[in-house]
Amino acid sequence: GLDNIHNLTSHGYTVLRVDMEYQDKKYFAQYSSFSVSDELSKYQLTVSGHTGTASDSLSYHNNMKFSTYDQDNDLSSANRASYYHGAWWHKETYYSNLNGIWASNDYSGLCWNGVIYPGSVSFS
């Protein structure tokens, strides 16, 4: 997964677009610059240039390393990936978590702050 994203984004200019849906309304967030570093750099996220109908809920995570239940790289004293049931570029908390639990109605869901938080969006 992350190695593939790194390979796709390591060759220069990469745009990321996230399309989501909540309560029959469609949203999107687009980033004009997006990359994920390699494993040695713990898959650090670099993202900027937000546009779209969904809030900018990814830039909060800019420059964060990827955290999992067994690789705690967030800035919290607790392991946020374990607590929120989803590996992500967690900081002290999160504004987005697209690796959460599908259809969850709490903080462990597929969240995008400004669209649904807590809870789960769906993808279109």
Rosetta constraint file for C-alpha pairs under 8 A:
AtomPair CA 1 CA 5 HARMONIC 6.39 0.50
AtomPair CA 2 CA 6 HARMONIC 6.01 0.50
AtomPair CA 2 CA 36 HARMONIC 7.60 0.50
AtomPair CA 2 CA 43 HARMONIC 6.96 0.50
AtomPair CA 3 CA 7 HARMONIC 6.15 0.50
AtomPair CA 3 CA 38 HARMONIC 6.78 0.50
AtomPair CA 3 CA 39 HARMONIC 7.33 0.50
AtomPair CA 4 CA 8 HARMONIC 6.17 0.50
AtomPair CA 5 CA 9 HARMONIC 6.12 0.50
AtomPair CA 5 CA 35 HARMONIC 7.80 0.50
AtomPair CA 5 CA 36 HARMONIC 6.54 0.50
AtomPair CA 6 CA 10 HARMONIC 5.79 0.50
AtomPair CA 6 CA 35 HARMONIC 6.77 0.50
AtomPair CA 6 CA 36 HARMONIC 4.94 0.50
AtomPair CA 6 CA 37 HARMONIC 5.65 0.50
AtomPair CA 6 CA 38 HARMONIC 6.00 0.50
AtomPair CA 6 CA 43 HARMONIC 7.52 0.50
AtomPair CA 7 CA 11 HARMONIC 7.40 0.50
AtomPair CA 9 CA 13 HARMONIC 7.32 0.50
AtomPair CA 9 CA 14 HARMONIC 5.82 0.50
AtomPair CA 9 CA 34 HARMONIC 7.03 0.50
AtomPair CA 9 CA 35 HARMONIC 4.95 0.50
AtomPair CA 9 CA 36 HARMONIC 6.52 0.50
AtomPair CA 10 CA 35 HARMONIC 6.77 0.50
AtomPair CA 10 CA 36 HARMONIC 7.58 0.50
AtomPair CA 10 CA 37 HARMONIC 7.51 0.50
AtomPair CA 13 CA 33 HARMONIC 6.50 0.50
AtomPair CA 13 CA 34 HARMONIC 7.68 0.50
AtomPair CA 14 CA 32 HARMONIC 7.01 0.50
AtomPair CA 14 CA 33 HARMONIC 5.68 0.50
AtomPair CA 14 CA 34 HARMONIC 5.54 0.50
AtomPair CA 14 CA 35 HARMONIC 6.95 0.50
AtomPair CA 15 CA 30 HARMONIC 7.19 0.50
AtomPair CA 15 CA 31 HARMONIC 5.70 0.50
AtomPair CA 15 CA 32 HARMONIC 4.82 0.50
AtomPair CA 15 CA 33 HARMONIC 5.46 0.50
AtomPair CA 15 CA 34 HARMONIC 5.86 0.50
AtomPair CA 16 CA 30 HARMONIC 5.61 0.50
AtomPair CA 16 CA 31 HARMONIC 5.15 0.50
AtomPair CA 16 CA 32 HARMONIC 6.78 0.50
AtomPair CA 16 CA 33 HARMONIC 7.23 0.50
AtomPair CA 16 CA 34 HARMONIC 6.04 0.50
AtomPair CA 17 CA 28 HARMONIC 6.87 0.50
AtomPair CA 17 CA 29 HARMONIC 5.72 0.50
AtomPair CA 17 CA 30 HARMONIC 4.24 0.50
AtomPair CA 17 CA 31 HARMONIC 6.39 0.50
AtomPair CA 18 CA 28 HARMONIC 5.48 0.50
AtomPair CA 18 CA 29 HARMONIC 5.25 0.50
AtomPair CA 18 CA 30 HARMONIC 6.33 0.50
AtomPair CA 19 CA 26 HARMONIC 7.34 0.50
AtomPair CA 19 CA 27 HARMONIC 5.93 0.50
AtomPair CA 19 CA 28 HARMONIC 4.44 0.50
AtomPair CA 19 CA 29 HARMONIC 6.73 0.50
AtomPair CA 19 CA 123 HARMONIC 5.91 0.50
AtomPair CA 19 CA 124 HARMONIC 5.80 0.50
AtomPair CA 20 CA 26 HARMONIC 5.89 0.50
AtomPair CA 20 CA 27 HARMONIC 5.32 0.50
AtomPair CA 20 CA 28 HARMONIC 6.12 0.50
AtomPair CA 20 CA 121 HARMONIC 6.23 0.50
AtomPair CA 20 CA 122 HARMONIC 5.48 0.50
AtomPair CA 20 CA 123 HARMONIC 4.22 0.50
AtomPair CA 20 CA 124 HARMONIC 5.54 0.50
AtomPair CA 21 CA 25 HARMONIC 5.49 0.50
AtomPair CA 21 CA 26 HARMONIC 4.41 0.50
AtomPair CA 21 CA 27 HARMONIC 5.96 0.50
AtomPair CA 21 CA 121 HARMONIC 5.73 0.50
AtomPair CA 21 CA 122 HARMONIC 5.09 0.50
AtomPair CA 21 CA 123 HARMONIC 5.79 0.50
AtomPair CA 21 CA 124 HARMONIC 6.48 0.50
AtomPair CA 22 CA 26 HARMONIC 6.64 0.50
AtomPair CA 22 CA 115 HARMONIC 7.19 0.50
AtomPair CA 22 CA 116 HARMONIC 7.39 0.50
AtomPair CA 22 CA 120 HARMONIC 7.85 0.50
AtomPair CA 22 CA 121 HARMONIC 5.24 0.50
AtomPair CA 22 CA 122 HARMONIC 6.38 0.50
AtomPair CA 26 CA 124 HARMONIC 7.93 0.50
AtomPair CA 27 CA 52 HARMONIC 7.58 0.50
AtomPair CA 27 CA 53 HARMONIC 5.39 0.50
AtomPair CA 27 CA 54 HARMONIC 5.23 0.50
AtomPair CA 27 CA 115 HARMONIC 7.90 0.50
AtomPair CA 28 CA 52 HARMONIC 5.44 0.50
AtomPair CA 28 CA 53 HARMONIC 5.43 0.50
AtomPair CA 28 CA 54 HARMONIC 5.20 0.50
AtomPair CA 29 CA 50 HARMONIC 6.71 0.50
AtomPair CA 29 CA 51 HARMONIC 6.00 0.50
AtomPair CA 29 CA 52 HARMONIC 4.65 0.50
AtomPair CA 29 CA 53 HARMONIC 6.37 0.50
AtomPair CA 29 CA 54 HARMONIC 5.22 0.50
AtomPair CA 29 CA 55 HARMONIC 6.95 0.50
AtomPair CA 29 CA 56 HARMONIC 6.93 0.50
AtomPair CA 30 CA 49 HARMONIC 7.70 0.50
AtomPair CA 30 CA 50 HARMONIC 5.54 0.50
AtomPair CA 30 CA 51 HARMONIC 5.26 0.50
AtomPair CA 30 CA 52 HARMONIC 5.84 0.50
AtomPair CA 31 CA 47 HARMONIC 6.70 0.50
AtomPair CA 31 CA 48 HARMONIC 5.75 0.50
AtomPair CA 31 CA 49 HARMONIC 4.93 0.50
AtomPair CA 31 CA 50 HARMONIC 4.56 0.50
AtomPair CA 31 CA 51 HARMONIC 6.52 0.50
AtomPair CA 32 CA 47 HARMONIC 7.92 0.50
AtomPair CA 32 CA 48 HARMONIC 6.35 0.50
AtomPair CA 32 CA 49 HARMONIC 4.85 0.50
AtomPair CA 32 CA 50 HARMONIC 6.69 0.50
AtomPair CA 33 CA 46 HARMONIC 7.61 0.50
AtomPair CA 33 CA 47 HARMONIC 5.48 0.50
AtomPair CA 33 CA 48 HARMONIC 5.29 0.50
AtomPair CA 33 CA 49 HARMONIC 6.21 0.50
AtomPair CA 34 CA 45 HARMONIC 7.63 0.50
AtomPair CA 34 CA 46 HARMONIC 5.68 0.50
AtomPair CA 34 CA 47 HARMONIC 4.49 0.50
AtomPair CA 34 CA 48 HARMONIC 6.76 0.50
AtomPair CA 35 CA 45 HARMONIC 6.07 0.50
AtomPair CA 35 CA 46 HARMONIC 5.20 0.50
AtomPair CA 35 CA 47 HARMONIC 6.55 0.50
AtomPair CA 36 CA 43 HARMONIC 5.39 0.50
AtomPair CA 36 CA 44 HARMONIC 5.49 0.50
AtomPair CA 36 CA 45 HARMONIC 4.78 0.50
AtomPair CA 36 CA 46 HARMONIC 6.28 0.50
AtomPair CA 37 CA 41 HARMONIC 6.02 0.50
AtomPair CA 37 CA 42 HARMONIC 7.09 0.50
AtomPair CA 37 CA 43 HARMONIC 4.54 0.50
AtomPair CA 37 CA 44 HARMONIC 5.09 0.50
AtomPair CA 37 CA 45 HARMONIC 6.71 0.50
AtomPair CA 38 CA 42 HARMONIC 6.38 0.50
AtomPair CA 38 CA 43 HARMONIC 5.08 0.50
AtomPair CA 38 CA 44 HARMONIC 7.51 0.50
AtomPair CA 39 CA 43 HARMONIC 5.37 0.50
AtomPair CA 41 CA 65 HARMONIC 7.50 0.50
AtomPair CA 42 CA 65 HARMONIC 5.41 0.50
AtomPair CA 42 CA 66 HARMONIC 6.05 0.50
AtomPair CA 43 CA 65 HARMONIC 5.68 0.50
AtomPair CA 43 CA 66 HARMONIC 5.62 0.50
AtomPair CA 44 CA 63 HARMONIC 5.79 0.50
AtomPair CA 44 CA 64 HARMONIC 5.42 0.50
AtomPair CA 44 CA 65 HARMONIC 4.14 0.50
AtomPair CA 44 CA 66 HARMONIC 6.19 0.50
AtomPair CA 44 CA 89 HARMONIC 7.79 0.50
AtomPair CA 45 CA 61 HARMONIC 7.31 0.50
AtomPair CA 45 CA 62 HARMONIC 5.66 0.50
AtomPair CA 45 CA 63 HARMONIC 5.09 0.50
AtomPair CA 45 CA 64 HARMONIC 5.65 0.50
AtomPair CA 45 CA 65 HARMONIC 6.38 0.50
AtomPair CA 45 CA 66 HARMONIC 7.58 0.50
AtomPair CA 45 CA 89 HARMONIC 7.10 0.50
AtomPair CA 46 CA 62 HARMONIC 5.26 0.50
AtomPair CA 46 CA 63 HARMONIC 5.37 0.50
AtomPair CA 46 CA 64 HARMONIC 7.94 0.50
AtomPair CA 47 CA 58 HARMONIC 7.46 0.50
AtomPair CA 47 CA 59 HARMONIC 6.11 0.50
AtomPair CA 47 CA 62 HARMONIC 5.68 0.50
AtomPair CA 47 CA 63 HARMONIC 7.87 0.50
AtomPair CA 48 CA 59 HARMONIC 6.37 0.50
AtomPair CA 48 CA 62 HARMONIC 7.82 0.50
AtomPair CA 50 CA 56 HARMONIC 6.17 0.50
AtomPair CA 50 CA 59 HARMONIC 7.96 0.50
AtomPair CA 51 CA 56 HARMONIC 7.73 0.50
AtomPair CA 54 CA 114 HARMONIC 6.86 0.50
AtomPair CA 54 CA 115 HARMONIC 6.59 0.50
AtomPair CA 55 CA 112 HARMONIC 7.91 0.50
AtomPair CA 55 CA 113 HARMONIC 6.99 0.50
AtomPair CA 55 CA 114 HARMONIC 5.50 0.50
AtomPair CA 55 CA 115 HARMONIC 7.32 0.50
AtomPair CA 57 CA 95 HARMONIC 5.07 0.50
AtomPair CA 57 CA 96 HARMONIC 5.49 0.50
AtomPair CA 57 CA 112 HARMONIC 6.16 0.50
AtomPair CA 57 CA 113 HARMONIC 5.81 0.50
AtomPair CA 57 CA 114 HARMONIC 7.61 0.50
AtomPair CA 58 CA 62 HARMONIC 6.98 0.50
AtomPair CA 58 CA 95 HARMONIC 6.77 0.50
AtomPair CA 58 CA 96 HARMONIC 6.16 0.50
AtomPair CA 60 CA 91 HARMONIC 8.00 0.50
AtomPair CA 60 CA 94 HARMONIC 7.68 0.50
AtomPair CA 60 CA 95 HARMONIC 6.75 0.50
AtomPair CA 61 CA 89 HARMONIC 5.88 0.50
AtomPair CA 61 CA 90 HARMONIC 6.52 0.50
AtomPair CA 61 CA 91 HARMONIC 6.30 0.50
AtomPair CA 61 CA 94 HARMONIC 7.38 0.50
AtomPair CA 61 CA 95 HARMONIC 7.78 0.50
AtomPair CA 64 CA 73 HARMONIC 7.88 0.50
AtomPair CA 64 CA 74 HARMONIC 7.28 0.50
AtomPair CA 64 CA 89 HARMONIC 5.43 0.50
AtomPair CA 64 CA 90 HARMONIC 6.93 0.50
AtomPair CA 64 CA 91 HARMONIC 6.65 0.50
AtomPair CA 65 CA 73 HARMONIC 5.82 0.50
AtomPair CA 65 CA 74 HARMONIC 7.07 0.50
AtomPair CA 65 CA 89 HARMONIC 5.66 0.50
AtomPair CA 65 CA 90 HARMONIC 7.78 0.50
AtomPair CA 66 CA 73 HARMONIC 6.31 0.50
AtomPair CA 66 CA 74 HARMONIC 7.69 0.50
AtomPair CA 66 CA 87 HARMONIC 7.10 0.50
AtomPair CA 66 CA 88 HARMONIC 5.50 0.50
AtomPair CA 66 CA 89 HARMONIC 4.49 0.50
AtomPair CA 66 CA 90 HARMONIC 7.09 0.50
AtomPair CA 67 CA 71 HARMONIC 5.50 0.50
AtomPair CA 67 CA 72 HARMONIC 4.99 0.50
AtomPair CA 67 CA 73 HARMONIC 4.92 0.50
AtomPair CA 67 CA 74 HARMONIC 6.19 0.50
AtomPair CA 67 CA 80 HARMONIC 7.72 0.50
AtomPair CA 67 CA 81 HARMONIC 5.91 0.50
AtomPair CA 67 CA 87 HARMONIC 5.47 0.50
AtomPair CA 67 CA 88 HARMONIC 5.51 0.50
AtomPair CA 67 CA 89 HARMONIC 5.90 0.50
AtomPair CA 67 CA 90 HARMONIC 6.48 0.50
AtomPair CA 68 CA 72 HARMONIC 5.94 0.50
AtomPair CA 68 CA 73 HARMONIC 7.85 0.50
AtomPair CA 68 CA 81 HARMONIC 5.13 0.50
AtomPair CA 68 CA 82 HARMONIC 6.85 0.50
AtomPair CA 68 CA 86 HARMONIC 7.22 0.50
AtomPair CA 68 CA 87 HARMONIC 4.46 0.50
AtomPair CA 68 CA 88 HARMONIC 6.93 0.50
AtomPair CA 69 CA 79 HARMONIC 6.86 0.50
AtomPair CA 69 CA 80 HARMONIC 7.99 0.50
AtomPair CA 69 CA 81 HARMONIC 5.38 0.50
AtomPair CA 69 CA 82 HARMONIC 4.62 0.50
AtomPair CA 69 CA 87 HARMONIC 6.95 0.50
AtomPair CA 72 CA 79 HARMONIC 5.66 0.50
AtomPair CA 72 CA 80 HARMONIC 7.70 0.50
AtomPair CA 72 CA 81 HARMONIC 7.40 0.50
AtomPair CA 73 CA 90 HARMONIC 7.77 0.50
AtomPair CA 74 CA 79 HARMONIC 7.11 0.50
AtomPair CA 74 CA 80 HARMONIC 6.94 0.50
AtomPair CA 74 CA 89 HARMONIC 7.23 0.50
AtomPair CA 74 CA 90 HARMONIC 5.26 0.50
AtomPair CA 74 CA 91 HARMONIC 4.87 0.50
AtomPair CA 74 CA 92 HARMONIC 6.38 0.50
AtomPair CA 75 CA 90 HARMONIC 7.66 0.50
AtomPair CA 75 CA 91 HARMONIC 5.14 0.50
AtomPair CA 75 CA 92 HARMONIC 4.95 0.50
AtomPair CA 76 CA 80 HARMONIC 7.12 0.50
AtomPair CA 76 CA 91 HARMONIC 6.80 0.50
AtomPair CA 76 CA 92 HARMONIC 4.56 0.50
AtomPair CA 76 CA 93 HARMONIC 7.39 0.50
AtomPair CA 78 CA 83 HARMONIC 7.70 0.50
AtomPair CA 79 CA 83 HARMONIC 6.19 0.50
AtomPair CA 80 CA 84 HARMONIC 5.78 0.50
AtomPair CA 80 CA 85 HARMONIC 7.99 0.50
AtomPair CA 80 CA 90 HARMONIC 6.54 0.50
AtomPair CA 80 CA 92 HARMONIC 7.71 0.50
AtomPair CA 80 CA 93 HARMONIC 6.91 0.50
AtomPair CA 81 CA 85 HARMONIC 5.69 0.50
AtomPair CA 81 CA 86 HARMONIC 5.00 0.50
AtomPair CA 81 CA 87 HARMONIC 4.78 0.50
AtomPair CA 81 CA 88 HARMONIC 6.50 0.50
AtomPair CA 81 CA 90 HARMONIC 7.12 0.50
AtomPair CA 82 CA 86 HARMONIC 6.64 0.50
AtomPair CA 82 CA 87 HARMONIC 7.56 0.50
AtomPair CA 83 CA 108 HARMONIC 7.89 0.50
AtomPair CA 84 CA 100 HARMONIC 7.02 0.50
AtomPair CA 84 CA 107 HARMONIC 6.36 0.50
AtomPair CA 84 CA 108 HARMONIC 4.53 0.50
AtomPair CA 84 CA 109 HARMONIC 7.94 0.50
AtomPair CA 85 CA 100 HARMONIC 5.88 0.50
AtomPair CA 85 CA 101 HARMONIC 6.73 0.50
AtomPair CA 85 CA 108 HARMONIC 5.59 0.50
AtomPair CA 86 CA 97 HARMONIC 7.13 0.50
AtomPair CA 86 CA 98 HARMONIC 7.93 0.50
AtomPair CA 86 CA 99 HARMONIC 4.96 0.50
AtomPair CA 86 CA 100 HARMONIC 4.45 0.50
AtomPair CA 86 CA 101 HARMONIC 7.04 0.50
AtomPair CA 86 CA 108 HARMONIC 7.06 0.50
AtomPair CA 87 CA 99 HARMONIC 6.07 0.50
AtomPair CA 87 CA 100 HARMONIC 7.56 0.50
AtomPair CA 88 CA 97 HARMONIC 6.28 0.50
AtomPair CA 88 CA 98 HARMONIC 7.67 0.50
AtomPair CA 88 CA 99 HARMONIC 6.62 0.50
AtomPair CA 90 CA 94 HARMONIC 5.53 0.50
AtomPair CA 95 CA 111 HARMONIC 7.51 0.50
AtomPair CA 95 CA 112 HARMONIC 6.24 0.50
AtomPair CA 95 CA 113 HARMONIC 5.16 0.50
AtomPair CA 96 CA 110 HARMONIC 7.64 0.50
AtomPair CA 96 CA 111 HARMONIC 5.20 0.50
AtomPair CA 96 CA 112 HARMONIC 4.38 0.50
AtomPair CA 96 CA 113 HARMONIC 5.92 0.50
AtomPair CA 97 CA 109 HARMONIC 7.50 0.50
AtomPair CA 97 CA 110 HARMONIC 5.55 0.50
AtomPair CA 97 CA 111 HARMONIC 5.14 0.50
AtomPair CA 97 CA 112 HARMONIC 6.59 0.50
AtomPair CA 98 CA 109 HARMONIC 7.94 0.50
AtomPair CA 98 CA 110 HARMONIC 4.75 0.50
AtomPair CA 98 CA 111 HARMONIC 6.20 0.50
AtomPair CA 98 CA 112 HARMONIC 7.55 0.50
AtomPair CA 99 CA 109 HARMONIC 7.99 0.50
AtomPair CA 99 CA 110 HARMONIC 6.21 0.50
AtomPair CA 100 CA 108 HARMONIC 5.34 0.50
AtomPair CA 100 CA 109 HARMONIC 4.63 0.50
AtomPair CA 100 CA 110 HARMONIC 4.63 0.50
AtomPair CA 100 CA 111 HARMONIC 7.34 0.50
AtomPair CA 101 CA 108 HARMONIC 5.77 0.50
AtomPair CA 101 CA 109 HARMONIC 4.67 0.50
AtomPair CA 101 CA 110 HARMONIC 6.13 0.50
AtomPair CA 101 CA 120 HARMONIC 7.92 0.50
AtomPair CA 102 CA 109 HARMONIC 5.96 0.50
AtomPair CA 102 CA 110 HARMONIC 6.14 0.50
AtomPair CA 102 CA 120 HARMONIC 6.56 0.50
AtomPair CA 103 CA 109 HARMONIC 6.39 0.50
AtomPair CA 103 CA 110 HARMONIC 7.42 0.50
AtomPair CA 103 CA 119 HARMONIC 7.19 0.50
AtomPair CA 103 CA 120 HARMONIC 5.29 0.50
AtomPair CA 103 CA 121 HARMONIC 7.60 0.50
AtomPair CA 104 CA 108 HARMONIC 6.44 0.50
AtomPair CA 104 CA 109 HARMONIC 4.54 0.50
AtomPair CA 104 CA 110 HARMONIC 7.42 0.50
AtomPair CA 104 CA 119 HARMONIC 5.65 0.50
AtomPair CA 104 CA 120 HARMONIC 5.79 0.50
AtomPair CA 105 CA 109 HARMONIC 6.24 0.50
AtomPair CA 105 CA 118 HARMONIC 6.37 0.50
AtomPair CA 105 CA 119 HARMONIC 3.98 0.50
AtomPair CA 105 CA 120 HARMONIC 6.26 0.50
AtomPair CA 106 CA 117 HARMONIC 7.86 0.50
AtomPair CA 106 CA 118 HARMONIC 4.95 0.50
AtomPair CA 106 CA 119 HARMONIC 4.94 0.50
AtomPair CA 106 CA 120 HARMONIC 7.97 0.50
AtomPair CA 107 CA 111 HARMONIC 7.59 0.50
AtomPair CA 107 CA 117 HARMONIC 7.02 0.50
AtomPair CA 107 CA 118 HARMONIC 4.74 0.50
AtomPair CA 107 CA 119 HARMONIC 6.28 0.50
AtomPair CA 108 CA 118 HARMONIC 7.64 0.50
AtomPair CA 108 CA 119 HARMONIC 7.46 0.50
AtomPair CA 109 CA 118 HARMONIC 6.80 0.50
AtomPair CA 109 CA 119 HARMONIC 5.05 0.50
AtomPair CA 109 CA 120 HARMONIC 4.77 0.50
AtomPair CA 109 CA 121 HARMONIC 7.98 0.50
AtomPair CA 110 CA 119 HARMONIC 6.61 0.50
AtomPair CA 110 CA 120 HARMONIC 4.37 0.50
AtomPair CA 110 CA 121 HARMONIC 5.72 0.50
AtomPair CA 110 CA 122 HARMONIC 7.73 0.50
AtomPair CA 111 CA 115 HARMONIC 7.83 0.50
AtomPair CA 111 CA 116 HARMONIC 5.84 0.50
AtomPair CA 111 CA 117 HARMONIC 5.48 0.50
AtomPair CA 111 CA 118 HARMONIC 6.32 0.50
AtomPair CA 111 CA 119 HARMONIC 6.02 0.50
AtomPair CA 111 CA 120 HARMONIC 5.32 0.50
AtomPair CA 111 CA 121 HARMONIC 6.25 0.50
AtomPair CA 112 CA 116 HARMONIC 5.67 0.50
AtomPair CA 112 CA 117 HARMONIC 6.32 0.50
AtomPair CA 112 CA 121 HARMONIC 7.32 0.50
AtomPair CA 113 CA 117 HARMONIC 5.24 0.50
AtomPair CA 115 CA 121 HARMONIC 7.71 0.50
AtomPair CA 116 CA 120 HARMONIC 6.45 0.50
AtomPair CA 116 CA 121 HARMONIC 6.55 0.50
